[in-house]
Amino acid sequence: MDRTELLAPFERLLESACTPAVVRAIEAGGDAATLWDAIEASGFLDALVPEAQGGAGLALADMAPILIACGRFAVPLPVGDTIAARHLLALRGETPPPGPIRLTGGHAEAAAVGALPAARAQEIRVDGDTPSLHLAALVRAAAIAGGAQRLLDASLAYANERVQFGKPIGRQQALQQQLAVMAEQTVAARIAVEIACAAGLPLSLAPAATAKIVTSTAAPSIAATAHAVHGAIGISAEHDLHLYTRRLLAWRMEHGSEGWWEARLGTERLAANVGSVDWVRAAVTG
């Protein structure tokens, strides 16, 4: 099964079960059981658990599009966290608890606290410079990449539909330049996540840090551009735009902002007794 065959059923599931209306209802305190049960039944939560322990035994690289899709559909449940947590618990020979699992700690910045309503979930802390924290950061980076793609698609569609002074606003050169930068940042975010996932498990610092730095750096710019394109309608509670921009800004800070990871990555680079090119080859691409 290639990645397209793996992603297609998951996307179909989210398209039908995780609509913006469902996201809003769960954020407002509504019952999340229907959505969670559908995702649980799909089997994707055990994708990174070894086959010998009842999982699918997939590689992290295979899961990149799944983790990205969680951000693209603004899934209001810790699906990526649970996938990662079940893998981490399997490594320790532990049986995962039932229901959602949220990865907490991991140098979340104070600005992110309360940024999004939190669905009820059991928690596992990830702190220190460990593969657990690296994986948690990558889950957030993937979510940012997915949310960024959703915002880019929505912004391009709106720019082509919204007519001002007799022509679509997307024909305005200034707006085209903003959208071009937004597209570049979105592609860079996805590539950074895919490279980190390709590094495999256990995940080392450099690939995880690079993915989190690239995505967290792009997040506020992408959110701002989306709102600039949509104008006043984009800040209304009725519009879906905020479902994604709020998440990008929260995910940017969770499990370490770009500044925190830049410091960690710089420290590791300075400690290595090799040239930068050789270090990048070894540390990031393997």
C-alpha positions as CSV (number, residue, x, y, z in Angstrom):
1,M,0.0,0.0,0.0
2,D,1.5,3.4,-1.0
3,R,0.9,6.6,0.8
4,T,-2.0,7.7,-1.4
5,E,-3.9,4.4,-0.7
6,L,-3.2,5.0,3.0
7,L,-4.3,8.6,3.0
8,A,-7.4,8.3,0.9
9,P,-9.6,6.4,3.4
10,F,-8.5,8.7,6.3
11,E,-9.3,11.8,4.3
12,R,-12.8,10.4,3.4
13,L,-13.4,9.7,7.1
14,L,-12.5,13.2,8.1
15,E,-14.4,14.8,5.3
16,S,-17.6,13.2,6.5
17,A,-17.0,13.0,10.2
18,C,-15.0,16.1,11.0
19,T,-16.7,18.9,9.2
20,P,-16.4,22.5,10.4
21,A,-19.8,22.2,12.1
22,V,-18.5,19.2,14.1
23,V,-15.3,21.1,15.0
24,R,-17.4,24.0,16.3
25,A,-19.7,21.7,18.3
26,I,-16.9,19.9,20.0
27,E,-15.1,23.2,20.8
28,A,-18.4,24.4,22.4
29,G,-18.3,21.4,24.7
30,G,-20.4,19.0,22.6
31,D,-20.0,15.3,22.6
32,A,-16.8,14.1,20.8
33,A,-17.6,10.4,21.1
34,T,-19.0,9.9,17.6
35,L,-15.9,11.5,16.0
36,W,-13.5,9.7,18.3
37,D,-15.2,6.3,17.8
38,A,-15.0,6.7,14.0
39,I,-11.3,7.4,14.2
40,E,-10.7,4.6,16.7
41,A,-12.5,2.1,14.4
42,S,-10.3,3.2,11.4
43,G,-7.3,1.6,13.0
44,F,-5.0,4.5,12.4
45,L,-4.4,5.2,16.1
46,D,-2.2,2.0,16.2
47,A,-0.4,2.7,13.0
48,L,3.0,3.2,14.7
49,V,2.6,0.3,17.1
50,P,4.6,-2.8,16.1
51,E,2.7,-5.7,14.5
52,A,3.8,-8.0,17.3
53,Q,1.9,-5.8,19.7
54,G,-1.2,-5.6,17.7
55,G,-0.5,-2.5,15.6
56,A,0.1,-1.9,11.9
57,G,3.9,-1.5,12.3
58,L,4.0,1.4,9.8
59,A,7.1,3.6,9.4
60,L,7.0,7.2,10.5
61,A,7.5,8.3,6.9
62,D,4.2,6.5,6.0
63,M,2.4,8.5,8.6
64,A,3.4,12.0,7.4
65,P,0.3,12.6,5.3
66,I,-2.0,11.3,8.1
67,L,-0.5,13.6,10.7
68,I,-0.7,16.5,8.2
69,A,-4.3,15.7,7.4
70,C,-5.2,16.1,11.1
71,G,-4.2,19.7,10.8
72,R,-5.8,20.3,7.5
73,F,-9.2,19.2,8.9
74,A,-8.7,21.0,12.2
75,V,-9.4,17.8,14.1
76,P,-10.4,19.0,17.6
77,L,-9.2,15.8,19.3
78,P,-5.5,14.7,20.0
79,V,-5.3,12.2,17.2
80,G,-1.7,12.8,16.4
81,D,-0.8,12.8,20.0
82,T,-2.6,9.5,20.6
83,I,-0.8,7.9,17.6
84,A,2.5,9.0,19.0
85,A,1.6,8.1,22.6
86,R,0.6,4.6,21.7
87,H,3.9,4.1,19.9
88,L,5.8,5.4,22.9
89,L,3.9,3.2,25.4
90,A,4.4,0.2,23.1
91,L,8.2,0.7,23.3
92,R,7.9,0.5,27.1
93,G,5.7,-2.6,26.9
94,E,2.8,-0.8,28.4
95,T,-0.9,-1.1,27.3
96,P,-2.3,2.3,26.3
97,P,-5.3,3.6,28.2
98,P,-8.6,3.8,26.4
99,G,-9.6,7.0,24.7
100,P,-7.7,10.1,23.6
101,I,-4.2,10.8,25.0
102,R,-2.7,14.3,25.0
103,L,1.1,14.9,25.1
104,T,1.7,17.8,27.5
105,G,4.7,19.7,28.7
106,G,7.6,19.8,26.3
107,H,8.3,23.6,26.7
108,A,4.9,24.9,25.7
109,E,5.1,28.7,25.8
110,A,2.8,30.6,28.2
111,A,1.0,32.4,25.2
112,A,-0.4,29.0,24.1
113,V,-2.2,28.3,27.3
114,G,-5.9,28.5,26.8
115,A,-5.5,29.3,23.1
116,L,-7.8,26.4,22.2
117,P,-10.5,24.5,24.0
118,A,-9.1,21.2,25.2
119,A,-11.1,18.0,24.7
120,R,-11.0,15.7,27.6
121,A,-8.0,13.3,27.4
122,Q,-5.6,11.5,29.5
123,E,-2.1,13.1,29.5
124,I,1.4,12.0,29.1
125,R,4.2,14.5,29.8
126,V,7.1,14.9,27.4
127,D,10.0,16.9,28.8
128,G,13.8,17.1,28.3
129,D,15.8,16.5,25.2
130,T,14.3,13.0,24.4
131,P,12.8,11.2,21.4
132,S,9.4,11.6,23.1
133,L,9.6,15.4,23.0
134,H,11.0,15.3,19.4
135,L,8.1,13.2,18.3
136,A,5.6,15.5,20.1
137,A,7.1,18.5,18.3
138,L,6.9,16.8,15.0
139,V,3.2,16.0,15.5
140,R,2.6,19.8,16.1
141,A,4.8,20.7,13.1
142,A,2.7,18.3,10.9
143,A,-0.5,19.9,12.2
144,I,0.8,23.3,11.2
145,A,1.7,22.1,7.8
146,G,-1.8,20.7,7.3
147,G,-3.5,23.8,8.6
148,A,-1.3,26.0,6.4
149,Q,-2.4,24.0,3.3
150,R,-6.1,24.5,4.3
151,L,-5.6,28.3,4.7
152,L,-3.7,28.5,1.4
153,D,-6.5,26.7,-0.5
154,A,-9.2,28.8,1.1
155,S,-7.3,32.0,0.4
156,L,-6.7,31.2,-3.2
157,A,-10.3,30.3,-3.7
158,Y,-11.6,33.5,-2.0
159,A,-9.1,35.6,-4.0
160,N,-10.5,34.2,-7.3
161,E,-14.2,34.5,-6.2
162,R,-14.2,37.9,-4.5
163,V,-14.8,40.6,-7.1
164,Q,-13.8,44.2,-6.4
165,F,-14.0,47.1,-8.9
166,G,-15.1,44.6,-11.6
167,K,-12.4,42.0,-11.2
168,P,-11.3,39.3,-8.8
169,I,-9.0,40.6,-6.1
170,G,-6.6,37.8,-6.9
171,R,-5.6,39.8,-10.0
172,Q,-4.1,42.5,-7.8
173,Q,-0.3,42.3,-7.9
174,A,0.1,43.1,-4.2
175,L,-2.2,40.3,-3.3
176,Q,-0.5,37.9,-5.7
177,Q,2.8,38.6,-4.1
178,Q,1.4,37.8,-0.6
179,L,-0.2,34.6,-1.9
180,A,3.1,33.6,-3.6
181,V,5.0,33.9,-0.3
182,M,2.2,32.1,1.5
183,A,2.4,29.2,-1.0
184,E,6.2,29.1,-0.6
185,Q,5.9,28.9,3.2
186,T,3.3,26.2,3.0
187,V,5.3,24.0,0.7
188,A,8.4,24.5,2.9
189,A,6.4,23.5,6.0
190,R,5.2,20.3,4.3
191,I,8.7,19.4,3.0
192,A,10.3,20.0,6.5
193,V,7.7,17.6,8.0
194,E,8.2,15.0,5.4
195,I,12.0,15.1,5.8
196,A,11.7,14.7,9.5
197,C,9.3,11.8,9.2
198,A,11.7,10.2,6.7
199,A,14.4,10.2,9.4
200,G,12.4,7.5,11.2
201,L,12.1,6.4,14.8
202,P,13.4,7.0,17.3
203,L,13.4,10.6,16.1
204,S,16.6,12.6,16.8
205,L,16.8,16.3,17.6
206,A,17.9,17.8,14.3
207,P,15.0,16.6,12.1
208,A,12.4,17.4,14.7
209,A,13.9,20.8,15.5
210,T,14.1,21.7,11.8
211,A,10.5,20.8,11.2
212,K,9.3,22.7,14.2
213,I,11.4,25.8,13.4
214,V,10.3,25.9,9.8
215,T,6.6,25.4,10.5
216,S,6.4,27.6,13.7
217,T,8.2,30.4,11.9
218,A,5.7,30.3,9.0
219,A,2.6,29.9,11.1
220,P,2.0,33.6,12.1
221,S,2.8,34.9,8.6
222,I,0.5,32.4,7.0
223,A,-2.4,33.2,9.4
224,A,-1.9,36.9,8.9
225,T,-1.9,36.6,5.1
226,A,-5.1,34.5,5.2
227,H,-6.8,37.2,7.2
228,A,-5.5,39.9,4.9
229,V,-6.9,38.1,1.8
230,H,-10.3,37.5,3.4
231,G,-10.6,41.0,5.0
232,A,-13.4,41.7,7.4
233,I,-15.4,38.6,6.7
234,G,-12.5,36.5,7.9
235,I,-12.6,37.8,11.4
236,S,-16.3,37.0,11.9
237,A,-17.3,34.2,14.2
238,E,-19.5,32.7,11.5
239,H,-16.6,32.2,9.1
240,D,-14.5,29.1,9.3
241,L,-11.1,30.9,8.9
242,H,-10.5,31.2,12.6
243,L,-10.8,27.5,13.1
244,Y,-7.4,27.2,11.4
245,T,-5.6,30.5,12.2
246,R,-6.2,30.0,15.9
247,R,-4.8,26.5,15.7
248,L,-1.7,27.6,13.8
249,L,-0.9,30.2,16.4
250,A,-1.4,27.8,19.3
251,W,0.5,24.9,17.6
252,R,3.4,27.3,16.9
253,M,4.1,27.6,20.7
254,E,3.3,24.1,21.8
255,H,6.3,21.7,22.5
256,G,8.7,24.6,21.9
257,S,8.5,27.7,19.7
258,E,10.9,28.2,16.8
259,G,13.2,30.2,19.1
260,W,13.4,27.4,21.7
261,W,14.3,24.9,19.0
262,E,16.7,27.2,17.3
263,A,18.7,27.4,20.5
264,R,18.7,23.7,20.9
265,L,19.7,23.1,17.3
266,G,22.4,25.7,17.5
267,T,23.8,24.2,20.6
268,E,24.1,20.7,19.0
269,R,25.7,22.2,15.9
270,L,28.4,24.0,17.9
271,A,29.2,20.9,19.8
272,A,29.9,18.9,16.6
273,N,33.5,18.9,15.4
274,V,32.6,18.9,11.7
275,G,31.8,21.4,9.0
276,S,28.3,22.6,8.7
277,V,27.6,20.9,5.4
278,D,28.8,17.5,6.7
279,W,26.8,18.1,9.9
280,V,23.6,18.8,8.0
281,R,24.1,15.7,5.9
282,A,24.5,13.5,9.0
283,A,22.1,15.2,11.4
284,V,19.2,16.1,9.2
285,T,19.2,13.8,6.2
286,G,21.0,10.8,7.8
